[in-house]
Amino acid sequence: MASTIAVSAGGFRFVPGVFQYSAGVAAEPGFRIERIRFAEPVPLAEGFARIAAALEAAGRPKAAFCACELRSPEPFTEDGFRAFNHEYGQVLTGWGLFVDGRNPVARSNVCPEVSPPPAPAFHAFCYTVPDADAPPSFVVAGSGEAAEGHANYRDHIVALGDTSPAGLREKARWVLGEMERRMAALGGFGWADTTAVQAYTVHDIHPFLADEVARRSAARHGLTWQFCRPPVRDLEYEMDCRGVPLERVLPAG
């Protein structure tokens, strides 16, 4: 996996990923990452405005915006996902965030199976703040069971169409490995450094929870299972993780 690129104006580094997001971010020395979750999903345009206001209130530049979590109504087609990512990327371009043509902002985008939002919305976001004594902090972007950077997802999905216990185990094993690859690339992090690990699927994770997830210490502080689908059709299992010392919730409105 590619080496990290520093965002000097933002106080973090990132592992290059695809157009729509980086594979993960880590705070540079002298900074920490904070996570803010909205009490309820906030529509995309309003969410960007509220993020900009939160950064301004914290005395931080837009370049400090380093990660986000989205919620979408239902999985996209491949073409629909590209169109959505173009719209999302235009805002980041307008904010001047791309570094040599690369998107530094890590992202997860999943689709709640129950009570989904009517349109794509923000669930949470992260930004950096100065802290001379901060311990290392990081956010790994979400990944489903397919290698990224190809012309499509479908041709690269692990165990395509197989939602049997054996198929889901294979998918989960690949995604867990991708989480580990991304953490390592950010600076040698591992499961012992995480403060939160999330799984997104509508399928039963219990057959592999003990020996694939817990045994490798990916659930050392528990595992948050969110009843959501990955953002592209035919993907069935996604995860993300983070090691963040401070999180808070913004009220609705």
C-alpha positions as CSV (number, residue, x, y, z in Angstrom):
1,M,0.0,0.0,0.0
2,A,1.2,3.5,-0.9
3,S,3.1,5.6,1.7
4,T,1.4,8.4,3.4
5,I,1.1,12.0,2.1
6,A,1.2,14.9,4.6
7,V,-1.4,17.6,4.7
8,S,0.6,20.3,6.4
9,A,-2.2,22.8,6.6
10,G,-4.5,20.2,8.2
11,G,-2.1,18.5,10.6
12,F,-2.6,15.0,9.3
13,R,-1.3,12.5,6.8
14,F,-3.3,10.1,4.6
15,V,-2.9,6.9,2.7
16,P,-3.9,7.6,-1.0
17,G,-7.0,5.7,-2.1
18,V,-9.5,6.4,-4.8
19,F,-11.1,9.6,-6.1
20,Q,-13.9,9.6,-3.6
21,Y,-11.8,9.0,-0.4
22,S,-8.4,8.2,1.0
23,A,-7.8,4.8,2.6
24,G,-7.2,6.5,6.0
25,V,-5.8,9.4,8.0
26,A,-3.6,9.9,11.0
27,A,-2.8,13.0,13.0
28,E,0.7,14.4,12.7
29,P,2.7,15.0,15.9
30,G,1.3,17.9,17.8
31,F,-2.3,17.2,16.6
32,R,-5.1,14.9,17.5
33,I,-8.2,13.8,15.6
34,E,-11.6,14.5,17.1
35,R,-14.9,12.9,15.9
36,I,-18.3,14.6,15.9
37,R,-21.5,12.6,15.3
38,F,-24.7,14.3,14.4
39,A,-27.6,13.3,16.5
40,E,-29.6,12.6,13.3
41,P,-28.4,12.3,9.7
42,V,-27.9,15.7,8.1
43,P,-28.5,16.1,4.3
44,L,-25.3,16.5,2.4
45,A,-25.4,20.2,1.6
46,E,-26.5,21.2,5.1
47,G,-23.9,18.8,6.5
48,F,-21.1,20.5,4.6
49,A,-22.3,23.8,5.9
50,R,-22.5,22.6,9.5
51,I,-19.0,21.1,9.2
52,A,-17.6,24.4,7.9
53,A,-19.3,26.2,10.8
54,A,-17.9,23.7,13.3
55,L,-14.4,24.1,11.9
56,E,-14.7,27.9,12.1
57,A,-15.9,27.8,15.6
58,A,-13.0,25.6,16.6
59,G,-10.6,28.0,14.9
60,R,-9.5,25.3,12.4
61,P,-9.2,25.7,8.6
62,K,-11.2,23.6,6.2
63,A,-8.0,21.6,5.6
64,A,-8.4,20.1,9.1
65,F,-11.5,18.2,7.9
66,C,-10.0,14.7,7.5
67,A,-12.7,12.1,7.6
68,C,-16.5,11.6,7.5
69,E,-19.2,8.9,7.7
70,L,-22.2,9.1,5.3
71,R,-25.6,7.4,5.2
72,S,-27.4,6.8,1.9
73,P,-30.9,5.6,1.1
74,E,-29.9,2.4,-0.6
75,P,-26.9,0.8,-2.4
76,F,-26.0,2.6,-5.6
77,T,-25.5,1.1,-9.0
78,E,-21.9,1.5,-10.2
79,D,-22.9,4.4,-12.4
80,G,-24.9,6.0,-9.6
81,F,-22.0,5.7,-7.2
82,R,-19.7,7.4,-9.7
83,A,-22.2,10.2,-10.2
84,F,-22.6,10.7,-6.4
85,N,-18.8,10.7,-5.8
86,H,-18.4,13.4,-8.5
87,E,-20.9,15.6,-6.7
88,Y,-19.3,15.0,-3.3
89,G,-15.8,15.5,-4.7
90,Q,-16.8,18.9,-6.2
91,V,-17.4,20.2,-2.8
92,L,-14.0,19.0,-1.5
93,T,-12.4,20.5,-4.6
94,G,-14.2,23.8,-3.9
95,W,-12.8,23.7,-0.4
96,G,-9.3,23.3,-1.8
97,L,-8.6,20.0,-0.1
98,F,-7.2,17.8,-2.8
99,V,-3.4,17.4,-2.6
100,D,-1.7,17.0,-6.0
101,G,-5.0,15.6,-7.3
102,R,-5.5,13.2,-4.5
103,N,-8.4,13.2,-2.0
104,P,-7.1,13.2,1.6
105,V,-10.4,12.8,3.3
106,A,-11.2,9.3,4.6
107,R,-14.8,8.2,4.3
108,S,-17.4,5.5,5.0
109,N,-20.7,5.5,3.2
110,V,-23.3,2.9,4.1
111,C,-27.0,2.3,3.7
112,P,-29.2,1.7,6.8
113,E,-31.6,-1.2,6.1
114,V,-34.1,0.3,8.6
115,S,-35.2,4.0,8.5
116,P,-32.7,5.1,5.9
117,P,-32.4,8.8,5.1
118,P,-34.3,10.1,2.1
119,A,-31.1,11.3,0.5
120,P,-27.4,10.9,1.2
121,A,-26.5,12.5,4.5
122,F,-23.7,13.0,7.0
123,H,-23.6,10.8,10.1
124,A,-20.3,11.9,11.5
125,F,-17.1,13.8,10.7
126,C,-13.5,14.2,12.0
127,Y,-11.1,17.0,12.1
128,T,-7.7,17.8,13.7
129,V,-6.9,20.1,16.5
130,P,-3.5,21.2,17.9
131,D,-2.4,19.2,21.0
132,A,1.2,19.1,21.9
133,D,0.7,16.1,24.2
134,A,-1.7,14.1,22.1
135,P,-1.3,10.4,21.7
136,P,-1.4,9.1,18.1
137,S,-4.9,9.1,16.5
138,F,-6.2,7.8,13.2
139,V,-9.3,6.9,11.2
140,V,-9.4,4.1,8.7
141,A,-11.9,4.5,5.8
142,G,-14.6,2.0,5.2
143,S,-14.0,-1.0,2.9
144,G,-16.3,-3.6,1.5
145,E,-15.1,-7.0,0.2
146,A,-13.6,-5.8,-3.1
147,A,-10.2,-4.2,-4.0
148,E,-10.6,-0.6,-5.0
149,G,-9.2,1.4,-7.8
150,H,-10.6,-0.8,-10.6
151,A,-13.2,0.1,-13.3
152,N,-15.9,-1.5,-11.3
153,Y,-16.5,-3.3,-8.0
154,R,-18.5,-6.3,-9.2
155,D,-15.7,-8.0,-11.1
156,H,-13.5,-7.9,-7.9
157,I,-16.0,-8.8,-5.2
158,V,-14.8,-11.6,-2.9
159,A,-17.3,-14.5,-3.0
160,L,-19.6,-12.6,-5.3
161,G,-23.3,-13.5,-4.5
162,D,-22.4,-15.9,-1.8
163,T,-24.0,-15.0,1.5
164,S,-23.7,-18.4,3.0
165,P,-21.8,-18.6,6.3
166,A,-18.7,-19.7,4.4
167,G,-19.1,-16.9,1.9
168,L,-19.5,-14.3,4.5
169,R,-16.5,-15.6,6.4
170,E,-14.4,-15.2,3.3
171,K,-15.7,-11.7,2.8
172,A,-15.1,-10.7,6.4
173,R,-11.6,-12.2,6.3
174,W,-10.7,-10.1,3.3
175,V,-12.1,-6.9,4.9
176,L,-10.4,-7.5,8.2
177,G,-7.1,-7.9,6.3
178,E,-7.8,-4.6,4.5
179,M,-8.3,-2.8,7.8
180,E,-5.0,-4.2,9.0
181,R,-3.2,-3.2,5.8
182,R,-4.6,0.4,6.1
183,M,-3.7,0.7,9.8
184,A,-0.2,-0.5,9.1
185,A,0.3,1.9,6.3
186,L,-0.8,4.9,8.4
187,G,2.2,4.3,10.8
188,G,2.2,0.8,12.1
189,F,-1.1,0.9,13.9
190,G,-3.0,-2.3,14.8
191,W,-6.1,-3.5,16.5
192,A,-4.5,-2.7,19.9
193,D,-4.6,1.0,18.9
194,T,-8.3,1.2,18.0
195,T,-10.9,2.8,20.2
196,A,-13.9,1.8,17.9
197,V,-14.5,-0.9,15.3
198,Q,-17.7,-1.0,13.2
199,A,-19.1,-3.7,10.9
200,Y,-21.8,-2.9,8.4
201,T,-23.9,-5.8,7.1
202,V,-27.5,-7.2,7.2
203,H,-26.2,-10.7,7.4
204,D,-25.5,-12.8,10.5
205,I,-21.9,-12.2,11.7
206,H,-22.0,-14.7,14.6
207,P,-20.6,-17.7,12.7
208,F,-17.3,-15.9,12.2
209,L,-17.4,-13.3,15.1
210,A,-15.3,-15.4,17.5
211,D,-12.6,-16.8,15.4
212,E,-12.2,-14.2,12.7
213,V,-13.0,-10.9,14.5
214,A,-12.5,-11.4,18.3
215,R,-9.5,-13.8,18.0
216,R,-7.4,-11.2,16.1
217,S,-8.4,-8.6,18.8
218,A,-10.6,-6.6,16.4
219,A,-13.3,-6.5,19.1
220,R,-11.1,-5.7,22.1
221,H,-13.4,-2.9,23.1
222,G,-16.5,-4.5,21.5
223,L,-17.7,-4.4,18.0
224,T,-20.4,-2.0,16.8
225,W,-22.6,-3.9,14.3
226,Q,-24.6,-1.4,12.3
227,F,-27.5,-3.0,10.3
228,C,-26.5,-1.3,7.1
229,R,-25.5,-2.4,3.6
230,P,-22.3,-1.2,1.8
231,P,-22.9,1.6,-0.7
232,V,-22.6,-0.4,-4.0
233,R,-24.9,-3.2,-5.1
234,D,-23.6,-6.8,-4.6
235,L,-21.3,-5.8,-1.8
236,E,-22.4,-7.4,1.5
237,Y,-19.9,-6.6,4.2
238,E,-18.0,-3.5,5.2
239,M,-15.9,-2.3,8.2
240,D,-14.1,0.7,9.4
241,C,-12.1,1.5,12.5
242,R,-10.5,4.4,14.4
243,G,-8.3,5.3,17.3
244,V,-9.6,8.6,18.5
245,P,-9.3,10.0,22.0
246,L,-12.3,12.4,22.0
247,E,-15.8,12.1,20.5
248,R,-19.0,14.1,21.0
249,V,-22.5,14.4,19.6
250,L,-24.0,17.5,18.0
251,P,-27.7,18.0,18.6
252,A,-30.2,18.1,15.8
253,G,-31.0,21.5,14.2
